[in-house]
Amino acid sequence: MRDDQQLLLLRPELQLPARQSGPEEQFQNQTLRPILKMQHTLLARMFFAQILQHKSIFFQLSAPARQEWIANNLRSNTRLRQLLAGAIIGHFTLEEYHLFETNQAENMRRLTSLLTQRLQSVDFEAMLKR
């Protein structure tokens, strides 16, 4: 049995500026961003496994090329994108999942965009040395 209140208590509080926004942006700021922050280490580790499969390529790229490689990989690798999205969606309350479903295409686009930005900020070189 799911306890939605417990799920909400796990999330970090984000100090985002209050402003008028549409339902998709509210969902992004109140649900997606906190879950992405909470799951950051797991998401980075999951993506790092993908990098290790292509190690000879990724670590030979320049920093801007690595950023593009990450974005392209998330765009083109449906299996990986869905796996990472599942690590986020699994932390939705039932009400949030219903909201996600009502405009799934836009919410998935936002989720993928935020995920891409978060993964592009990870120092995968440091992870390689651990």
SEMIPA-596354 format. One record per residue: residue number from 1; residue in one letter; x, y, z of N, C-alpha, C, O, CB in turn. Coordinates in steps of 0.001 Angstrom, whole numbers, plus 500000, padded with zeros to 6 digits. Glycine has a CB too. Layout:
BEGIN
NODE num residu    n.x    n.y    n.z   ca.x   ca.y   ca.z    c.x    c.y    c.z    o.x    o.y    o.z   cb.x   cb.y   cb.z
NODE NUM      A      X      Y      Z      X      Y      Z      X      Y      Z      X      Y      Z      X      Y      Z
...
This chain:
BEGIN
NODE num residu    n.x    n.y    n.z   ca.x   ca.y   ca.z    c.x    c.y    c.z    o.x    o.y    o.z   cb.x   cb.y   cb.z
NODE   1      M 500839 498816 500000 500000 500000 500000 500887 501250 500000 501859 501345 500749 499044 499996 501223
NODE   2      R 500531 502179 499162 501293 503424 499057 500826 504418 500114 499634 504530 500401 501150 504034 497646
NODE   3      D 501770 505121 500675 501459 506200 501605 501964 507485 500966 503145 507823 501060 502108 505960 503030
NODE   4      D 501050 508195 500315 501425 509393 499581 502068 510449 500480 502970 511162 500040 500211 509975 498896
NODE   5      Q 501622 510558 501719 502212 511539 502636 503682 511222 502909 504510 512129 502986 501426 511575 503959
NODE   6      Q 504001 509952 503052 505399 509557 503266 506251 509906 502049 507385 510362 502193 505497 508046 503566
NODE   7      L 505705 509693 500849 506440 510063 499629 506751 511554 499615 507862 511965 499278 505631 509683 498371
NODE   8      L 505765 512352 499984 505952 513804 499978 506982 514245 501022 507734 515191 500790 504617 514508 500234
NODE   9      L 507016 513568 502157 507971 513916 503213 509419 513601 502833 510343 514211 503370 507615 513181 504486
NODE  10      L 509619 512676 501932 510972 512313 501496 511632 513413 500653 512858 513518 500605 510926 511014 500697
NODE  11      R 510829 514205 500011 511346 515190 499052 511992 516383 499725 511528 516853 500764 510236 515669 498156
NODE  12      P 513069 516871 499124 513684 518090 499657 512809 519309 499365 512072 519342 498380 515093 518291 499058
NODE  13      E 512906 520293 500229 512214 521571 500010 513089 522411 499088 514276 522597 499353 511928 522326 501373
NODE  14      L 512514 522907 498026 513245 523778 497104 512780 525210 497316 511587 525472 497463 513035 523340 495621
NODE  15      Q 513707 526104 497329 513390 527523 497513 513233 528181 496143 514091 528950 495709 514499 528243 498350
NODE  16      L 512135 527870 495473 511868 528444 494161 511026 529698 494323 510145 529743 495182 511158 527422 493241
NODE  17      P 511282 530716 493513 510491 531940 493629 509024 531672 493303 508710 530966 492345 511049 533030 492701
NODE  18      A 508138 532238 494102 506700 532090 493874 506289 533014 492737 506623 534198 492732 505884 532405 495168
NODE  19      R 505572 532467 491790 505078 533281 490680 503905 532568 490033 503690 531374 490238 506199 533557 489639
NODE  20      Q 503164 533314 489260 502039 532736 488547 502581 531856 487435 503449 532273 486669 501098 533837 487985
NODE  21      S 502071 530651 487350 502503 529758 486284 501375 528796 485946 500432 528613 486716 503780 528984 486691
NODE  22      G 501497 528191 484780 500492 527237 484344 500630 525912 485074 501587 525704 485821 500590 527018 482849
NODE  23      P 499684 525025 484860 499702 523744 485572 500935 522894 485259 501429 522188 486138 498459 522961 485233
NODE  24      E 501437 522950 484033 502619 522168 483686 503853 522672 484425 504663 521879 484904 502858 522209 482180
NODE  25      E 503992 523995 484515 505137 524552 485231 505020 524298 486737 506021 524038 487405 505255 526059 484956
NODE  26      Q 503811 524374 487259 503613 524054 488675 503993 522602 488946 504655 522306 489940 502148 524313 489095
NODE  27      F 503577 521701 488067 503911 520293 488215 505433 520106 488157 506011 519338 488926 503215 519451 487117
NODE  28      Q 506052 520817 487242 507510 520758 487100 508204 521202 488387 509119 520533 488867 507972 521635 485922
NODE  29      N 507768 522327 488940 508446 522902 490103 508082 522232 491428 508912 522156 492333 508129 524361 490190
NODE  30      Q 506862 521754 491542 506424 521161 492802 506653 519658 492877 506730 519094 493969 504975 521451 493015
NODE  31      T 506760 519010 491727 506905 517555 491723 508218 517116 491090 509027 516448 491734 505742 516915 490988
NODE  32      L 508433 517487 489833 509604 516978 489114 510921 517431 489725 511798 516605 489982 509548 517412 487676
NODE  33      R 511072 518713 489958 512354 519222 490478 512737 518609 491828 513879 518179 491994 512289 520736 490615
NODE  34      P 511817 518556 492797 512200 517937 494074 512573 516452 493939 513520 515985 494573 511062 518081 495070
NODE  35      I 511828 515722 493115 512146 514297 492949 513489 514138 492246 514287 513283 492631 511033 513573 492149
NODE  36      L 513748 514940 491231 515038 514868 490539 516190 515161 491496 517232 514509 491441 515070 515852 489361
NODE  37      K 515997 516138 492366 517048 516448 493337 517238 515291 494306 518368 514912 494614 516712 517735 494106
NODE  38      M 516138 514734 494783 516205 513625 495730 516869 512395 495100 517617 511684 495772 514799 513270 496226
NODE  39      Q 516603 512148 493840 517102 510952 493156 518403 511205 492388 518852 510340 491637 516047 510432 492202
NODE  40      H 519004 512366 492569 520169 512765 491781 521283 511714 491742 521766 511363 490666 520721 514046 492327
NODE  41      T 521686 511218 492894 522804 510274 492949 522463 508990 492206 523296 508464 491468 523172 509958 494406
NODE  42      L 521265 508487 492389 520847 507271 491690 520795 507498 490181 521282 506669 489413 519475 506803 492201
NODE  43      L 520213 508604 489756 520120 508905 488323 521502 509035 487699 521743 508537 486599 519319 510192 488096
NODE  44      A 522409 509706 488403 523780 509859 487900 524453 508497 487772 525132 508230 486780 524606 510777 488832
NODE  45      R 524271 507644 488761 524884 506316 488731 524301 505471 487600 525028 504736 486932 524688 505604 490079
NODE  46      M 523002 505576 487389 522355 504834 486301 522887 505301 484947 523144 504484 484062 520819 505008 486361
NODE  47      F 523049 506602 484789 523562 507121 483520 525041 506792 483366 525512 506556 482253 523344 508641 483428
NODE  48      F 525769 506776 484467 527191 506430 484439 527379 505019 483885 528334 504760 483153 527809 506540 485854
NODE  49      A 526484 504121 484228 526550 502762 483677 526442 502801 482155 527108 502029 481465 525427 501876 484271
NODE  50      Q 525615 503689 481634 525488 503856 480183 526792 504384 479589 527231 503934 478531 524324 504812 479846
NODE  51      I 527397 505333 480277 528668 505891 479811 529737 504806 479758 530510 504733 478803 529125 507045 480726
NODE  52      L 529775 503976 480774 530790 502926 480824 530653 501944 479671 531641 501344 479248 530707 502182 482141
NODE  53      Q 529452 501775 479164 529259 500925 477997 529911 501542 476760 530265 500829 475822 527764 500692 477750
NODE  54      H 530069 502859 476760 530652 503588 475627 531887 504369 476073 532185 505437 475539 529611 504547 475002
NODE  55      K 532589 503830 477042 533708 504507 477706 534732 505090 476724 535194 506219 476889 534403 503539 478638
NODE  56      S 535065 504326 475731 536093 504805 474815 535651 506060 474073 536485 506839 473611 536453 503718 473820
NODE  57      I 534360 506252 473960 533855 507434 473256 533742 508630 474205 534336 509679 473956 532485 507133 472619
NODE  58      F 532984 508472 475288 532616 509589 476154 533825 510325 476719 533886 511553 476649 531755 509094 477285
NODE  59      F 534778 509602 477274 535892 510246 477958 536933 510821 476994 537884 511466 477436 536553 509259 478884
NODE  60      Q 536770 510602 475700 537645 511218 474707 537062 512522 474163 537736 513252 473436 537898 510248 473563
NODE  61      L 535819 512808 474515 535141 513997 474009 535520 515240 474805 535885 515155 475978 533632 513798 474046
NODE  62      S 535428 516388 474155 535605 517665 474852 534391 517893 475743 533375 517214 475595 535790 518851 473839
NODE  63      A 534489 518837 476661 533380 519120 477579 532090 519463 476830 531045 518903 477161 533755 520270 478513
NODE  64      P 532115 520364 475831 530867 520652 475107 530336 519428 474353 529125 519228 474258 531088 521802 474125
NODE  65      A 531238 518626 473827 530803 517423 473113 530195 516409 474073 529289 515666 473697 531979 516791 472358
NODE  66      R 530683 516373 475304 530093 515484 476309 528671 515915 476632 527777 515082 476780 530945 515468 477590
NODE  67      Q 528471 517232 476739 527133 517751 477016 526169 517319 475905 525045 516892 476169 527160 519301 477145
NODE  68      E 526625 517436 474684 525802 517052 473535 525580 515541 473504 524493 515079 473158 526459 517517 472224
NODE  69      W 526610 514771 473866 526495 513306 473896 525424 512886 474901 524622 511994 474624 527859 512651 474257
NODE  70      I 525414 513528 476058 524408 513225 477083 523013 513530 476546 522111 512701 476657 524678 514034 478380
NODE  71      A 522832 514712 475967 521523 515101 475432 521088 514153 474311 519935 513721 474278 521564 516554 474913
NODE  72      N 521994 513830 473404 521658 512931 472296 521313 511542 472804 520387 510904 472303 522817 512848 471302
NODE  73      N 522053 511079 473791 521817 509747 474330 520436 509660 474967 519725 508674 474774 522897 509385 475352
NODE  74      L 520055 510678 475720 518726 510675 476330 517622 510807 475280 516541 510237 475428 518613 511806 477348
NODE  75      R 517905 511559 474229 516925 511734 473161 516727 510446 472367 515597 510076 472050 517357 512859 472229
NODE  76      S 517815 509772 472050 517744 508644 471122 517590 507277 471789 517085 506347 471161 518966 508631 470279
NODE  77      N 518008 507137 473033 517954 505846 473709 516668 505756 474534 516640 506118 475710 519204 505642 474611
NODE  78      T 515619 505271 473895 514307 505210 474525 514329 504345 475783 513732 504711 476795 513278 504674 473541
NODE  79      R 514995 503228 475729 515058 502323 476874 515681 503023 478088 515152 502942 479197 515864 501058 476514
NODE  80      L 516798 503703 477874 517470 504417 478956 516594 505544 479490 516459 505713 480702 518814 504975 478476
NODE  81      R 516004 506308 478586 515148 507428 478991 513981 506924 479837 513641 507539 480848 514622 508190 477750
NODE  82      Q 513368 505817 479436 512248 505270 480189 512697 504703 481532 511970 504809 482520 511550 504191 479377
NODE  83      L 513869 504112 481580 514409 503599 482836 514624 504736 483834 514234 504630 484997 515730 502849 482587
NODE  84      L 515242 505815 483379 515485 506969 484241 514173 507633 484647 514004 508037 485797 516393 507984 483535
NODE  85      A 513253 507742 483704 511945 508334 484008 511218 507490 485047 510534 508036 485913 511086 508463 482723
NODE  86      G 511352 506187 484977 510711 505306 485943 511215 505535 487358 510460 505417 488323 510929 503869 485554
NODE  87      A 512517 505869 487478 513087 506162 488795 512496 507445 489375 512543 507661 490586 514617 506280 488701
NODE  88      I 511951 508278 488527 511320 509525 488960 509822 509312 489167 509275 509682 490206 511567 510651 487926
NODE  89      I 509171 508722 488187 507720 508514 488238 507342 507622 489419 506258 507776 489982 507216 507889 486920
NODE  90      G 508205 506707 489798 507929 505837 490930 507789 506574 492252 507334 505995 493238 509004 504824 491049
NODE  91      H 508170 507835 492285 508051 508649 493498 506865 509609 493443 506702 510444 494333 509328 509436 493720
NODE  92      F 506042 509496 492413 504827 510313 492324 503782 509779 493300 503711 508580 493568 504266 510319 490871
NODE  93      T 502981 510692 493819 501771 510269 494516 500759 509854 493438 500983 510100 492253 501196 511423 495451
NODE  94      L 499674 509240 493838 498660 508848 492858 498055 510071 492172 497762 510036 490978 497556 508024 493533
NODE  95      E 497873 511139 492923 497336 512371 492339 498327 512961 491328 497927 513411 490254 497020 513405 493451
NODE  96      E 499592 512958 491667 500612 513476 490742 500687 512623 489478 500861 513144 488377 501993 513521 491431
NODE  97      Y 500554 511318 489647 500579 510459 488461 499388 510775 487561 499519 510790 486338 500568 508966 488865
NODE  98      H 498247 511021 488156 497069 511399 487361 497351 512709 486607 497034 512818 485423 495806 511555 488279
NODE  99      L 497942 513694 487283 498299 514958 486622 499303 514713 485492 499193 515295 484412 498885 515960 487647
NODE 100      F 500267 513859 485753 501271 513524 484736 500597 512927 483500 500937 513285 482373 502318 512536 485306
NODE 101      E 499662 512035 483707 498965 511370 482600 498116 512325 481772 497975 512143 480562 498092 510264 483136
NODE 102      T 497543 513354 482425 496629 514242 481710 497323 515023 480603 496685 515405 479622 495982 515202 482677
NODE 103      N 498608 515262 480748 499369 515928 479693 500743 515254 479618 501781 515890 479801 499501 517482 479964
NODE 104      Q 500713 513967 479348 501911 513155 479424 503017 513625 478477 504185 513645 478864 501565 511730 479127
NODE 105      A 502678 513997 477269 503704 514405 476302 504475 515628 476815 505706 515637 476793 503059 514716 474927
NODE 106      E 503762 516649 477271 504422 517862 477771 505181 517583 479056 506302 518063 479227 503398 518974 478004
NODE 107      N 504592 516818 479959 505276 516510 481217 506513 515651 480998 507518 515834 481685 504327 515805 482171
NODE 108      M 506458 514724 480058 507632 513898 479750 508720 514747 479098 509907 514529 479342 507245 512718 478824
NODE 109      R 508322 515710 478273 509297 516618 477659 510011 517418 478743 511232 517571 478703 508606 517572 476648
NODE 110      R 509260 517922 479699 509851 518685 480804 510748 517803 481663 511844 518213 482047 508751 519314 481671
NODE 111      L 510288 516598 481962 511080 515672 482757 512414 515374 482057 513470 515394 482691 510293 514365 483005
NODE 112      T 512360 515103 480767 513571 514788 480007 514509 515993 479956 515726 515838 480064 513209 514338 478580
NODE 113      S 513959 517169 479796 514778 518383 479764 515489 518603 481101 516689 518879 481134 513909 519605 479422
NODE 114      L 514745 518480 482198 515349 518650 483523 516381 517563 483800 517435 517835 484374 514268 518635 484609
NODE 115      L 516083 516356 483402 517007 515240 483590 518291 515471 482804 519386 515218 483306 516350 513917 483163
NODE 116      T 518156 515944 481585 519326 516240 480748 520200 517293 481420 521415 517122 481517 518889 516722 479343
NODE 117      Q 519589 518379 481881 520352 519443 482545 521065 518921 483786 522226 519252 484027 519428 520606 482925
NODE 118      R 520375 518111 484564 520954 517580 485795 522135 516664 485472 523179 516752 486117 519889 516817 486612
NODE 119      L 521978 515795 484487 523063 514868 484131 524244 515603 483497 525391 515182 483645 522547 513787 483169
NODE 120      Q 523967 516687 482798 525056 517460 482206 525893 518167 483270 527013 518594 482992 524498 518481 481223
NODE 121      S 525367 518292 484466 526111 518951 485542 526959 517969 486358 527717 518385 487234 525146 519679 486464
NODE 122      V 526834 516692 486078 527554 515673 486850 529002 515567 486367 529270 515619 485166 526845 514296 486735
NODE 123      D 529921 515419 487307 531336 515203 486983 531571 513698 486864 531920 513030 487838 532282 515841 488076
NODE 124      F 531375 513182 485659 531537 511748 485438 532996 511318 485503 533287 510153 485773 530951 511360 484099
NODE 125      E 533914 512247 485258 535345 511942 485419 535635 511549 486867 536358 510585 487117 536223 513161 485004
NODE 126      A 535082 512281 487802 535293 511982 489224 534669 510632 489576 535225 509884 490381 534693 513102 490116
NODE 127      M 533524 510318 488981 532894 509023 489245 533763 507886 488717 533805 506803 489301 531493 508963 488606
NODE 128      L 534445 508137 487626 535309 507121 487038 536481 506788 487970 536937 505646 488023 535833 507595 485675
NODE 129      K 536953 507784 488691 538123 507613 489577 537771 506937 490882 538663 506466 491587 538760 508954 489872
NODE 130      R 536490 506874 491226 536080 506242 492507 536086 504764 492407 535771 504078 493379 534703 506701 492934
